Amino acid sequence: MLLRFVKAALSGRKLQHARAGPAENPLVSWYRDHTGRSVHKVYGYLEIYHRHFARYRGRSPVLLEIGVNFGGSLQMWRDYFGPGCRLYGVDIEPGCKAFADEATTILIGDQADRDFLARLRKDLPRPDILIDDGGHRMEQQIATFEELYPHIADDGVYLCEDLHTSYWDRFGGGYRKDGSFVEFSKRLIDQLNAWHWEGEQESAVNEFTRTSHGMHYYPSVLVIEKRRMQPPKQIKAGRSML
Ligand SMILES: C[S@@+](CC[C@H](N)C(=O)[O-])C[C@H]1O[C@@H](n2cnc3c(N)ncnc32)[C@H](O)[C@@H]1O
């Protein structure tokens, strides 16, 4: 540990990277050491991010985050993914423009405005990762998903966080309330499995079915991993024992 500390200090690398041992989540050490712009996440999210995003580290991903606030999470993503990553931040507050730099584009607009989202589709490269950490209202999360999920790269990741608002009246949610994002997403589980619907399979399989590999639910977070899918194929091996 001491040797790594000295090497990092000599090479000018940030200490937080030196402290992150192989088994440690670098986002945890980043958070521990961060003194820059304010970032506000839930502790349990760090494990989820690292689980689904680690494969992009050092590989210059395109990341779109809805919800910039004080710009701290964009700083976190830059440090986590490396200097080659291309960041796009969306916020409704014009003041967030201040967080733009040569590798970070800030777009001002309302994530519930489908025309604005259509412009994003037109103007932005297909993101490898989209994080919805915006207003957390039902209509915002649903519009953002419907308009931008198809635009995510074929092997990309869509992450919507703070799903607890699906249970909160003041955000348009409520327990098992029709129209909450959680209820909306439960229908996507059926769609993921549309290959197996009896009777109407031809019409049931849609673009979501064909482009989605897995839905991962955590407390307050849904992660959907994309992949070009084929109809399920049975594979058998070995002898049947009587
Ligand atoms: C939770 S904060 C984002 C925090 C930031 N990602 C971080 O981790 O530090 C939510 C942000 O969403 C923005 N927001 C709220 N409603 C929005 C909307 N309809 N469209 C776009 N952004 C919105 C707010 O202005 C606020 O900056």
The ligand as an ORCA input file, in Angstrom:
! r2SCAN-3c Opt
* xyz 0 1
  C     -31.107     14.855     -8.420
  S     -30.575     16.260     -9.327
  C     -29.274     15.597    -10.325
  C     -28.104     15.226     -9.504
  C     -26.858     14.907    -10.256
  N     -27.056     13.883    -11.277
  C     -25.879     14.404     -9.209
  O     -25.785     13.181     -9.049
  O     -25.268     15.220     -8.533
  C     -31.903     16.448    -10.413
  C     -31.707     17.471    -11.508
  O     -32.751     17.279    -12.455
  C     -33.133     18.518    -12.961
  N     -34.507     18.420    -13.476
  C     -35.682     18.492    -12.791
  N     -36.723     18.386    -13.632
  C     -36.212     18.232    -14.875
  C     -36.793     18.084    -16.165
  N     -38.123     18.055    -16.324
  N     -35.977     17.964    -17.227
  C     -34.624     17.989    -17.070
  N     -34.017     18.134    -15.861
  C     -34.799     18.261    -14.773
  C     -33.013     19.473    -11.780
  O     -32.863     20.809    -12.243
  C     -31.801     18.927    -11.056
  O     -30.644     19.623    -11.422
*
